[in-house]
Amino acid sequence: MTDTLANSYYAATAHPWRELGDIDGDLECDVAVIGGGFTGLSAALACAERGFSVILVEREHIGFGASGRNGGQLIPGLRWTASELEEEFGSERADALFDLCWRANPVKARIEKHGIDCDLKTGHLEAAWTPTDFDTMQREAEYLDKRFNYRTDVIAKTRMAEHIASPLYHGGIHDLQGGHFHPLNYAIALAKAAEAAGVRIWEGERVNRIVEFSDGSSELITNRAIIGARYVIDATDSWIGDVEPDLGRYTVPIMNYNIATAPLANADELLPTDAAVADSRFVLNYFRLSADKRLIFGGGERYSQTPPRDIAAFVRPFVAEVFPQVADAPIDYGWGGAVAVTMNRLPHIGRRRNVFFAHGFSGHGALVTTLAGELVAEAMAETAERFDVLANLPSKPFPGGKWLRRPLATLGLLYYAMKDKLG
């Protein structure tokens, strides 16, 4: 498994975390969690807080996957707009989804509860790539205000310089409910809080399969052990097919890459309000400032899991397009990894008796992953009402079977990427 996190800004500025170690003692528990990202860590922590005994197994190290590699953007909601959700599911379901995915901020709540130092900043800007995109954003902002009393700031093209020093965009929506943070330090802090609550974390150990028994209990079969559990949570996201091949049919991996420049003297001129920014293209650019005034920028996608030979060279043209004034700025870090994407870009969350799963957050997961983990813990405590709101979202496997699923999905994604280029 290629570790392109190794040359990341996040890894270079991560808070200390203990060395990998084996689990000693009894390998029986109430809850076995697979995956040490936001979903698995928040689920493990929330279960331990409810009195469950928990073992978390991570194949690599805490934050290895998308949780430790992402752009650090905290974007309220889901990939679908609130109006699209209401049109598809009706007002009652839309109300429940809005309360969970827009109004709630479990990340901020965890940061405050545990005193997490992860460079949390307020403000997210969605930038319109075309005038048509801005018209759509304006209508959605009016809908959010009238329907949910949810206020955002509509930024006309003439005001965009207040937020971003780039002439490319035709307006945008500034949302103070969103923001940005250091994702790996957040993940490490969740792991520390989970251990303090009694969770046993085993890194560097691969789970090969889950065995389910007629009485509802399960066993995790790892390379070196068998872990017995009353409940299992599969939070492996891009690698879920390695453990549960049937669930792997519901997502395909898309490779995203990020860079961090050297600290910039003109950083505050680039993004005067220090908001995180994501634009409206299908293959979007997303960027923000780090705490030490670097530009962290993600741009472009690859559908091969082999990383580019030079990540900085791959991302630099996207930086130059948005910010020509820093086109030649030194790039200190380049990293990336897989994002698990579903067919409809909504997360795939559910359960089989006592086995829970949550994956396919489709690049929109820094907030909803923590939420998903906490909802799983609620469902285990026999309060499944909020869990069911997300668990009942529609989801279909990608067509094409084991060998054609990824090529067919890639063709569809390339079609939308071409539409971006054609305007």
VEXKOL-499007 format. One record per residue (C-alpha): x, z, y. Coordinates in steps of 0.5 Angstrom, whole numbers, padded with zeros to 4 digits. Layout:
<dobas>
<doba east="X" up="Z" north="Y"/>
...
</dobas>
This chain:
<dobas>
<doba east="0000" up="0000" north="0000"/>
<doba east="0003" up="-0002" north="0006"/>
<doba east="0004" up="0003" north="0011"/>
<doba east="0004" up="0000" north="0018"/>
<doba east="0002" up="0007" north="0021"/>
<doba east="0010" up="0009" north="0021"/>
<doba east="0011" up="0005" north="0027"/>
<doba east="0005" up="0007" north="0031"/>
<doba east="0005" up="0011" north="0037"/>
<doba east="0001" up="0016" north="0034"/>
<doba east="0006" up="0018" north="0028"/>
<doba east="0011" up="0018" north="0033"/>
<doba east="0007" up="0023" north="0037"/>
<doba east="0003" up="0027" north="0032"/>
<doba east="0003" up="0035" north="0032"/>
<doba east="0007" up="0038" north="0026"/>
<doba east="0003" up="0038" north="0019"/>
<doba east="0006" up="0041" north="0013"/>
<doba east="0010" up="0037" north="0007"/>
<doba east="0006" up="0034" north="0001"/>
<doba east="0005" up="0039" north="-0004"/>
<doba east="0001" up="0040" north="-0011"/>
<doba east="-0005" up="0044" north="-0012"/>
<doba east="-0004" up="0050" north="-0016"/>
<doba east="-0009" up="0054" north="-0020"/>
<doba east="-0016" up="0052" north="-0022"/>
<doba east="-0018" up="0045" north="-0021"/>
<doba east="-0026" up="0047" north="-0021"/>
<doba east="-0030" up="0047" north="-0015"/>
<doba east="-0036" up="0046" north="-0012"/>
<doba east="-0035" up="0040" north="-0008"/>
<doba east="-0029" up="0035" north="-0009"/>
<doba east="-0028" up="0030" north="-0003"/>
<doba east="-0024" up="0023" north="-0004"/>
<doba east="-0020" up="0021" north="0003"/>
<doba east="-0017" up="0025" north="0008"/>
<doba east="-0020" up="0021" north="0014"/>
<doba east="-0025" up="0023" north="0019"/>
<doba east="-0031" up="0023" north="0014"/>
<doba east="-0027" up="0026" north="0009"/>
<doba east="-0024" up="0032" north="0013"/>
<doba east="-0031" up="0033" north="0017"/>
<doba east="-0035" up="0033" north="0010"/>
<doba east="-0030" up="0038" north="0007"/>
<doba east="-0029" up="0043" north="0013"/>
<doba east="-0037" up="0043" north="0014"/>
<doba east="-0038" up="0044" north="0007"/>
<doba east="-0033" up="0050" north="0007"/>
<doba east="-0036" up="0053" north="0013"/>
<doba east="-0043" up="0053" north="0009"/>
<doba east="-0039" up="0057" north="0003"/>
<doba east="-0038" up="0051" north="-0002"/>
<doba east="-0031" up="0051" north="-0005"/>
<doba east="-0028" up="0045" north="-0004"/>
<doba east="-0022" up="0041" north="-0006"/>
<doba east="-0020" up="0034" north="-0002"/>
<doba east="-0015" up="0029" north="-0005"/>
<doba east="-0012" up="0024" north="-0001"/>
<doba east="-0008" up="0018" north="-0004"/>
<doba east="-0003" up="0018" north="0002"/>
<doba east="-0003" up="0023" north="0007"/>
<doba east="-0008" up="0026" north="0012"/>
<doba east="-0010" up="0020" north="0017"/>
<doba east="-0007" up="0014" north="0013"/>
<doba east="-0013" up="0010" north="0014"/>
<doba east="-0017" up="0007" north="0020"/>
<doba east="-0018" up="0015" north="0022"/>
<doba east="-0010" up="0015" north="0024"/>
<doba east="-0009" up="0008" north="0026"/>
<doba east="-0015" up="0006" north="0030"/>
<doba east="-0015" up="0005" north="0038"/>
<doba east="-0018" up="0012" north="0039"/>
<doba east="-0024" up="0009" north="0043"/>
<doba east="-0030" up="0014" north="0042"/>
<doba east="-0036" up="0009" north="0043"/>
<doba east="-0043" up="0012" north="0043"/>
<doba east="-0048" up="0009" north="0038"/>
<doba east="-0047" up="0004" north="0033"/>
<doba east="-0046" up="-0004" north="0032"/>
<doba east="-0053" up="-0005" north="0034"/>
<doba east="-0056" up="-0004" north="0040"/>
<doba east="-0061" up="0001" north="0041"/>
<doba east="-0066" up="-0004" north="0043"/>
<doba east="-0064" up="-0008" north="0036"/>
<doba east="-0065" up="-0002" north="0032"/>
<doba east="-0072" up="-0001" north="0035"/>
<doba east="-0074" up="-0008" north="0034"/>
<doba east="-0072" up="-0008" north="0027"/>
<doba east="-0074" up="-0001" north="0025"/>
<doba east="-0080" up="0002" north="0030"/>
<doba east="-0080" up="0007" north="0035"/>
<doba east="-0080" up="0013" north="0030"/>
<doba east="-0073" up="0011" north="0026"/>
<doba east="-0070" up="0009" north="0033"/>
<doba east="-0071" up="0016" north="0036"/>
<doba east="-0068" up="0019" north="0030"/>
<doba east="-0062" up="0014" north="0030"/>
<doba east="-0061" up="0015" north="0038"/>
<doba east="-0061" up="0022" north="0037"/>
<doba east="-0056" up="0022" north="0032"/>
<doba east="-0051" up="0017" north="0034"/>
<doba east="-0052" up="0017" north="0042"/>
<doba east="-0054" up="0024" north="0044"/>
<doba east="-0050" up="0028" north="0039"/>
<doba east="-0042" up="0028" north="0040"/>
<doba east="-0040" up="0032" north="0034"/>
<doba east="-0032" up="0030" north="0036"/>
<doba east="-0033" up="0033" north="0042"/>
<doba east="-0036" up="0039" north="0039"/>
<doba east="-0031" up="0040" north="0034"/>
<doba east="-0025" up="0039" north="0039"/>
<doba east="-0028" up="0045" north="0043"/>
<doba east="-0030" up="0049" north="0037"/>
<doba east="-0023" up="0049" north="0034"/>
<doba east="-0019" up="0048" north="0041"/>
<doba east="-0016" up="0041" north="0039"/>
<doba east="-0011" up="0038" north="0043"/>
<doba east="-0012" up="0031" north="0042"/>
<doba east="-0011" up="0028" north="0049"/>
<doba east="-0019" up="0027" north="0050"/>
<doba east="-0021" up="0023" north="0056"/>
<doba east="-0028" up="0022" north="0059"/>
<doba east="-0031" up="0015" north="0060"/>
<doba east="-0032" up="0008" north="0056"/>
<doba east="-0033" up="0001" north="0059"/>
<doba east="-0036" up="-0005" north="0055"/>
<doba east="-0033" up="-0011" north="0059"/>
<doba east="-0037" up="-0017" north="0059"/>
<doba east="-0034" up="-0023" north="0057"/>
<doba east="-0039" up="-0028" north="0060"/>
<doba east="-0044" up="-0028" north="0065"/>
<doba east="-0049" up="-0028" north="0059"/>
<doba east="-0046" up="-0022" north="0056"/>
<doba east="-0047" up="-0018" north="0062"/>
<doba east="-0054" up="-0020" north="0063"/>
<doba east="-0055" up="-0018" north="0056"/>
<doba east="-0052" up="-0011" north="0058"/>
<doba east="-0056" up="-0010" north="0064"/>
<doba east="-0062" up="-0011" north="0060"/>
<doba east="-0060" up="-0006" north="0055"/>
<doba east="-0058" up="-0001" north="0060"/>
<doba east="-0065" up="-0001" north="0063"/>
<doba east="-0068" up="0000" north="0056"/>
<doba east="-0064" up="0006" north="0055"/>
<doba east="-0066" up="0009" north="0062"/>
<doba east="-0073" up="0008" north="0061"/>
<doba east="-0074" up="0009" north="0054"/>
<doba east="-0069" up="0015" north="0052"/>
<doba east="-0067" up="0017" north="0059"/>
<doba east="-0060" up="0015" north="0058"/>
<doba east="-0056" up="0014" north="0064"/>
<doba east="-0050" up="0009" north="0064"/>
<doba east="-0047" up="0006" north="0070"/>
<doba east="-0048" up="-0002" north="0071"/>
<doba east="-0042" up="-0005" north="0074"/>
<doba east="-0043" up="-0012" north="0077"/>
<doba east="-0037" up="-0017" north="0077"/>
<doba east="-0035" up="-0015" north="0084"/>
<doba east="-0034" up="-0008" north="0082"/>
<doba east="-0030" up="-0009" north="0076"/>
<doba east="-0024" up="-0008" north="0080"/>
<doba east="-0026" up="0000" north="0080"/>
<doba east="-0025" up="0000" north="0073"/>
<doba east="-0020" up="-0005" north="0071"/>
<doba east="-0015" up="-0010" north="0074"/>
<doba east="-0016" up="-0016" north="0071"/>
<doba east="-0020" up="-0022" north="0073"/>
<doba east="-0023" up="-0024" north="0066"/>
<doba east="-0029" up="-0020" north="0066"/>
<doba east="-0036" up="-0021" north="0069"/>
<doba east="-0039" up="-0014" north="0069"/>
<doba east="-0040" up="-0008" north="0065"/>
<doba east="-0043" up="-0002" north="0063"/>
<doba east="-0039" up="0005" north="0064"/>
<doba east="-0042" up="0010" north="0059"/>
<doba east="-0039" up="0017" north="0061"/>
<doba east="-0042" up="0020" north="0054"/>
<doba east="-0036" up="0016" north="0051"/>
<doba east="-0028" up="0016" north="0052"/>
<doba east="-0022" up="0016" north="0048"/>
<doba east="-0017" up="0021" north="0044"/>
<doba east="-0011" up="0021" north="0040"/>
<doba east="-0014" up="0020" north="0033"/>
<doba east="-0008" up="0022" north="0029"/>
<doba east="-0008" up="0029" north="0032"/>
<doba east="-0015" up="0030" north="0031"/>
<doba east="-0015" up="0028" north="0024"/>
<doba east="-0009" up="0033" north="0023"/>
<doba east="-0013" up="0039" north="0027"/>
<doba east="-0019" up="0038" north="0022"/>
<doba east="-0014" up="0038" north="0016"/>
<doba east="-0011" up="0045" north="0019"/>
<doba east="-0018" up="0047" north="0021"/>
<doba east="-0021" up="0045" north="0014"/>
<doba east="-0015" up="0049" north="0010"/>
<doba east="-0016" up="0055" north="0015"/>
<doba east="-0024" up="0055" north="0012"/>
<doba east="-0021" up="0055" north="0005"/>
<doba east="-0021" up="0048" north="0003"/>
<doba east="-0015" up="0046" north="-0002"/>
<doba east="-0012" up="0039" north="0001"/>
<doba east="-0008" up="0035" north="-0004"/>
<doba east="-0004" up="0029" north="-0001"/>
<doba east="0000" up="0024" north="-0005"/>
<doba east="-0005" up="0024" north="-0011"/>
<doba east="-0009" up="0018" north="-0013"/>
<doba east="-0016" up="0018" north="-0016"/>
<doba east="-0017" up="0013" north="-0021"/>
<doba east="-0025" up="0014" north="-0022"/>
<doba east="-0031" up="0019" north="-0022"/>
<doba east="-0034" up="0021" north="-0029"/>
<doba east="-0041" up="0023" north="-0028"/>
<doba east="-0045" up="0027" north="-0033"/>
<doba east="-0052" up="0028" north="-0035"/>
<doba east="-0053" up="0035" north="-0032"/>
<doba east="-0051" up="0032" north="-0025"/>
<doba east="-0043" up="0035" north="-0025"/>
<doba east="-0037" up="0030" north="-0024"/>
<doba east="-0030" up="0030" north="-0026"/>
<doba east="-0025" up="0026" north="-0021"/>
<doba east="-0020" up="0023" north="-0026"/>
<doba east="-0013" up="0023" north="-0022"/>
<doba east="-0006" up="0021" north="-0024"/>
<doba east="-0004" up="0028" north="-0026"/>
<doba east="-0010" up="0032" north="-0027"/>
<doba east="-0018" up="0032" north="-0028"/>
<doba east="-0022" up="0036" north="-0022"/>
<doba east="-0029" up="0038" north="-0024"/>
<doba east="-0034" up="0039" north="-0019"/>
<doba east="-0041" up="0040" north="-0018"/>
<doba east="-0041" up="0035" north="-0012"/>
<doba east="-0037" up="0029" north="-0010"/>
<doba east="-0036" up="0026" north="-0003"/>
<doba east="-0033" up="0019" north="-0004"/>
<doba east="-0030" up="0018" north="0003"/>
<doba east="-0025" up="0012" north="0002"/>
<doba east="-0027" up="0007" north="0006"/>
<doba east="-0023" up="0001" north="0006"/>
<doba east="-0021" up="0003" north="-0001"/>
<doba east="-0027" up="0005" north="-0004"/>
<doba east="-0027" up="-0001" north="-0009"/>
<doba east="-0021" up="0002" north="-0012"/>
<doba east="-0025" up="0008" north="-0014"/>
<doba east="-0032" up="0005" north="-0015"/>
<doba east="-0032" up="-0002" north="-0016"/>
<doba east="-0039" up="-0003" north="-0015"/>
<doba east="-0039" up="0000" north="-0008"/>
<doba east="-0033" up="-0004" north="-0006"/>
<doba east="-0038" up="-0010" north="-0006"/>
<doba east="-0041" up="-0008" north="0000"/>
<doba east="-0035" up="-0009" north="0005"/>
<doba east="-0029" up="-0013" north="0006"/>
<doba east="-0023" up="-0011" north="0010"/>
<doba east="-0021" up="-0014" north="0017"/>
<doba east="-0014" up="-0013" north="0019"/>
<doba east="-0013" up="-0010" north="0026"/>
<doba east="-0007" up="-0009" north="0030"/>
<doba east="-0005" up="-0005" north="0036"/>
<doba east="0001" up="-0004" north="0041"/>
<doba east="0003" up="0001" north="0045"/>
<doba east="0008" up="-0001" north="0051"/>
<doba east="0013" up="0003" north="0054"/>
<doba east="0010" up="0008" north="0060"/>
<doba east="0008" up="0004" north="0065"/>
<doba east="0009" up="0006" north="0073"/>
<doba east="0003" up="0002" north="0075"/>
<doba east="-0001" up="0004" north="0069"/>
<doba east="-0006" up="0008" north="0073"/>
<doba east="-0007" up="0001" north="0077"/>
<doba east="-0009" up="-0003" north="0071"/>
<doba east="-0015" up="0002" north="0069"/>
<doba east="-0016" up="0007" north="0075"/>
<doba east="-0022" up="0011" north="0072"/>
<doba east="-0018" up="0012" north="0066"/>
<doba east="-0023" up="0009" north="0061"/>
<doba east="-0023" up="0006" north="0055"/>
<doba east="-0025" up="-0001" north="0055"/>
<doba east="-0027" up="-0006" north="0049"/>
<doba east="-0030" up="-0013" north="0051"/>
<doba east="-0036" up="-0016" north="0048"/>
<doba east="-0033" up="-0022" north="0044"/>
<doba east="-0034" up="-0022" north="0037"/>
<doba east="-0026" up="-0021" north="0036"/>
<doba east="-0025" up="-0017" north="0041"/>
<doba east="-0020" up="-0014" north="0046"/>
<doba east="-0020" up="-0006" north="0046"/>
<doba east="-0015" up="-0002" north="0050"/>
<doba east="-0014" up="0005" north="0054"/>
<doba east="-0008" up="0009" north="0057"/>
<doba east="-0005" up="0014" north="0053"/>
<doba east="-0003" up="0021" north="0056"/>
<doba east="0004" up="0019" north="0058"/>
<doba east="0001" up="0013" north="0061"/>
<doba east="0003" up="0007" north="0056"/>
<doba east="-0002" up="0002" north="0055"/>
<doba east="-0005" up="0002" north="0048"/>
<doba east="-0008" up="-0005" north="0046"/>
<doba east="-0011" up="-0008" north="0040"/>
<doba east="-0013" up="-0015" north="0040"/>
<doba east="-0014" up="-0021" north="0035"/>
<doba east="-0016" up="-0020" north="0027"/>
<doba east="-0013" up="-0023" north="0021"/>
<doba east="-0016" up="-0024" north="0015"/>
<doba east="-0010" up="-0023" north="0010"/>
<doba east="-0008" up="-0016" north="0008"/>
<doba east="-0001" up="-0018" north="0010"/>
<doba east="0001" up="-0016" north="0016"/>
<doba east="0005" up="-0021" north="0021"/>
<doba east="0012" up="-0020" north="0021"/>
<doba east="0012" up="-0018" north="0028"/>
<doba east="0006" up="-0014" north="0030"/>
<doba east="0008" up="-0014" north="0038"/>
<doba east="0009" up="-0021" north="0038"/>
<doba east="0002" up="-0022" north="0035"/>
<doba east="-0001" up="-0018" north="0040"/>
<doba east="0003" up="-0019" north="0046"/>
<doba east="-0001" up="-0026" north="0048"/>
<doba east="-0008" up="-0022" north="0048"/>
<doba east="-0005" up="-0017" north="0053"/>
<doba east="-0002" up="-0022" north="0057"/>
<doba east="-0009" up="-0026" north="0058"/>
<doba east="-0012" up="-0019" north="0060"/>
<doba east="-0006" up="-0016" north="0064"/>
<doba east="-0002" up="-0022" north="0066"/>
<doba east="0002" up="-0017" north="0071"/>
<doba east="0005" up="-0013" north="0065"/>
<doba east="0006" up="-0019" north="0060"/>
<doba east="0013" up="-0018" north="0059"/>
<doba east="0013" up="-0010" north="0059"/>
<doba east="0017" up="-0007" north="0053"/>
<doba east="0013" up="-0006" north="0047"/>
<doba east="0015" up="0001" north="0044"/>
<doba east="0010" up="0001" north="0038"/>
<doba east="0006" up="-0004" north="0034"/>
<doba east="0002" up="-0002" north="0028"/>
<doba east="-0005" up="-0004" north="0024"/>
<doba east="-0009" up="-0003" north="0018"/>
<doba east="-0015" up="-0005" north="0015"/>
<doba east="-0022" up="-0004" north="0018"/>
<doba east="-0028" up="-0004" north="0013"/>
<doba east="-0034" up="-0008" north="0015"/>
<doba east="-0041" up="-0009" north="0012"/>
<doba east="-0045" up="-0015" north="0012"/>
<doba east="-0049" up="-0013" north="0018"/>
<doba east="-0044" up="-0008" north="0021"/>
<doba east="-0048" up="-0002" north="0020"/>
<doba east="-0045" up="0004" north="0016"/>
<doba east="-0046" up="0004" north="0008"/>
<doba east="-0048" up="0011" north="0007"/>
<doba east="-0052" up="0014" north="0001"/>
<doba east="-0052" up="0018" north="-0006"/>
<doba east="-0053" up="0018" north="-0013"/>
<doba east="-0055" up="0024" north="-0015"/>
<doba east="-0049" up="0029" north="-0013"/>
<doba east="-0044" up="0024" north="-0011"/>
<doba east="-0045" up="0022" north="-0004"/>
<doba east="-0041" up="0016" north="0000"/>
<doba east="-0040" up="0014" north="0007"/>
<doba east="-0036" up="0008" north="0009"/>
<doba east="-0036" up="0001" north="0012"/>
<doba east="-0036" up="0004" north="0019"/>
<doba east="-0034" up="-0003" north="0022"/>
<doba east="-0029" up="-0001" north="0027"/>
<doba east="-0034" up="0003" north="0031"/>
<doba east="-0033" up="0010" north="0027"/>
<doba east="-0029" up="0015" north="0031"/>
<doba east="-0035" up="0018" north="0033"/>
<doba east="-0040" up="0017" north="0027"/>
<doba east="-0035" up="0018" north="0022"/>
<doba east="-0035" up="0026" north="0024"/>
<doba east="-0042" up="0026" north="0024"/>
<doba east="-0043" up="0023" north="0017"/>
<doba east="-0039" up="0028" north="0014"/>
<doba east="-0043" up="0033" north="0017"/>
<doba east="-0049" up="0030" north="0015"/>
<doba east="-0047" up="0030" north="0008"/>
<doba east="-0045" up="0037" north="0008"/>
<doba east="-0052" up="0039" north="0011"/>
<doba east="-0055" up="0035" north="0005"/>
<doba east="-0051" up="0039" north="0000"/>
<doba east="-0054" up="0045" north="0003"/>
<doba east="-0061" up="0042" north="0002"/>
<doba east="-0063" up="0040" north="0009"/>
<doba east="-0063" up="0032" north="0008"/>
<doba east="-0067" up="0030" north="0014"/>
<doba east="-0062" up="0028" north="0018"/>
<doba east="-0057" up="0025" north="0013"/>
<doba east="-0063" up="0021" north="0010"/>
<doba east="-0063" up="0017" north="0017"/>
<doba east="-0057" up="0014" north="0016"/>
<doba east="-0057" up="0014" north="0009"/>
<doba east="-0063" up="0009" north="0009"/>
<doba east="-0060" up="0004" north="0014"/>
<doba east="-0061" up="-0003" north="0010"/>
<doba east="-0054" up="-0006" north="0006"/>
<doba east="-0053" up="-0011" north="0002"/>
<doba east="-0047" up="-0013" north="-0002"/>
<doba east="-0043" up="-0019" north="0000"/>
<doba east="-0044" up="-0025" north="-0004"/>
<doba east="-0039" up="-0029" north="-0008"/>
<doba east="-0037" up="-0023" north="-0013"/>
<doba east="-0030" up="-0020" north="-0014"/>
<doba east="-0026" up="-0027" north="-0013"/>
<doba east="-0030" up="-0031" north="-0008"/>
<doba east="-0033" up="-0025" north="-0004"/>
<doba east="-0027" up="-0024" north="0001"/>
<doba east="-0026" up="-0032" north="0002"/>
<doba east="-0034" up="-0033" north="0004"/>
<doba east="-0034" up="-0027" north="0008"/>
<doba east="-0027" up="-0030" north="0012"/>
<doba east="-0031" up="-0036" north="0013"/>
<doba east="-0037" up="-0033" north="0016"/>
<doba east="-0032" up="-0029" north="0021"/>
<doba east="-0028" up="-0035" north="0023"/>
<doba east="-0034" up="-0038" north="0025"/>
<doba east="-0036" up="-0033" north="0030"/>
<doba east="-0029" up="-0032" north="0032"/>
<doba east="-0029" up="-0040" north="0034"/>
<doba east="-0035" up="-0039" north="0038"/>
<doba east="-0031" up="-0034" north="0042"/>
<doba east="-0026" up="-0039" north="0043"/>
<doba east="-0031" up="-0044" north="0045"/>
<doba east="-0035" up="-0040" north="0050"/>
</dobas>
